[in-house]
Amino acid sequence: MIRVLAIGECMVELTHREGDLLSLGCAGDTFNTATYLARLTSPDDVEIDYLTLLGDDHYSDRIVAAMHAEGIGTGRVGRVPGGQPGLYLVRTDAAGERSFTYYRSNSAARGMFGDDAEPGFDGYDVVFLSAISVQILTDPARERLTAALARFRDGGGRVAFDGNYRPAGWPDAATAAARIAELWGLATIGLPTFADEQALSGDRDAESTAERVRAAGVSDVAVKDGAAGCVVFDGRRPVRVPAVPVESVVDSTAAGDAFDAGYLAARFAGADPVAAAGAAQELAAKVIRHRGAIVDPGLLPRRR
């Protein structure tokens, strides 16, 4: 049994359909990955909990219900009296590329690790988080989290990190680059996106990103490179794994989150990095053919 703790923010998602018609869901990068990971793995093999803060409103209740429905543990979900989750709207263009509008400045999740108690990860084998997970925190909370991650890793735990860079959430690119570099120094499984890392570090290609992240001490690296596939290490050198061809992209939302889940699920099951990257590309290709961050369970059911 592998016990995974995902950390982050789950928000209310409003997706534009036709005209002024919107559909309601819930999503967030690490929540999306946790959901797909839960669907890909047997609960006898992988157990997933989610750590966040929510409010005590109807929409927070809805998010907790969604976690239960997906088999994600909610014992680490705190509820803030009078609080509420963040909200975002997503539009997609004719090519399936998405654009987001966020309303999250008062999200309860921004208060994570806000007290003096340091986070505890005892009993978990893997902690998964993203740059957004730390971007939303106060500086003292971020320090508490990184200190706890360092102790967890030094004690033999695995830290899986997605350097998901969203410029609007940072004061400037230099601050983002410094914070994300700090997390690469703590990670054992790295899931960067080349476009993000190029924007922050000037990498010339995904192979360069893979080499740089590996040099930071990350032993297991998979660099997402959109339609060009991804780059992983076969144990000795960077290897490019092609993307799965898709006739038409309906919605690219959560493509990277689905990739993370596919890669982690395959690695947990014993696959080598190249095989795991292939499985991750297959899942991402399935997700981008449908609207919204989380595809209907009928299209991708949970394993039992």
C-alpha positions, 0 to 999 in steps of 0.5 A, a space after each residue: 500500500 502506498 499512501 499519498 497526500 496531495 496538497 493544494 486548493 480545490 475551487 469551484 469551476 464554471 466552464 463555458 458551454 454554448 453561449 451563456 450556458 455554464 456548467 458547474 464542477 470543482 477542480 484545481 491542479 493537485 485535486 485533478 491529479 489526485 482524482 485521476 490517480 484515484 481512478 487509475 489505481 486500486 484502493 488496495 494499492 494506493 490510498 490518497 488523502 487531500 490536504 486543504 482548507 474549505 469553508 462551511 458553505 454549500 459549495 465547500 460541501 459539494 467539493 467534499 462530496 466530490 472527493 468522497 465520490 472519487 475515493 479521496 480521503 478528506 481527513 486532512 480537509 479543514 473547514 473554516 467557519 464563514 469561509 468559502 472556496 475560490 472560483 474560476 471560469 474557463 473558456 476554450 477557443 476553437 483549438 481547445 486552448 483554455 483561458 482562465 478568470 480567477 476569483 480566489 483572493 478570499 479562498 479559505 485555502 490561502 490560510 493553510 499552515 497559518 498557525 504555528 503548528 508545523 505540518 505533519 506527514 507521518 504515515 504517508 509515503 508520498 507528498 504531492 504538491 505544485 507551485 500553485 500549492 505554495 504560491 497561495 500561501 503566506 511567507 511564514 506558512 510557506 516556510 513551515 511547509 518547506 521545512 516539513 517537506 525537507 524533514 519528510 524527504 530526509 526521513 525517506 519520504 518521496 516528494 512529487 512536485 509539479 512546477 505549475 507556473 501561473 504568472 498572475 499568482 506571483 508578485 514577479 517572475 524572480 520570486 516565482 523562480 526562487 520559490 520553485 527552485 527551492 521546491 526542486 531542491 526538495 523533490 524526489 519526483 519532478 513533473 515540470 512543464 517545459 514552457 513554464 521552466 523556459 519562462 522562468 529559467 530560459 531553458 532552450 529545450 525540454 532536455 535542458 529542463 530535465 538535466 537542470 531539474 535532475 542536477 537539483 537532486 530530483 532523481 525521477 524527472 518527467 518534463 511535459 512538452 505539449 504536442 512535442 511529447 515529454 522527456 524522461 530519463 531512462 536511467 542514463 540519459 534524457 529520452 523523448 517520448 512522443 505525444 499521443 496523436 489526437 484528431 481534435 483537442 476539445 479542452 486542454 484543461 488539466 492535460 498536465 494534471 492528468 499526465 502527472 496522475 498517469 505517470 505517478 500511477 505507472 511508477 507506483 505500479 513498477 513501470 520504468 520512466 519511459 513506459 510510465 511516460 507513455 501511459 501518462 501521454 495516453 491519459 492526457 490524450 483522453 482527457 483533452 478530448 472532453 470538456 472540463 478538468 475532470 472527465 465523466 466517470 463513465 469515460 474514465 471509471 474508477 478501479 475497484 
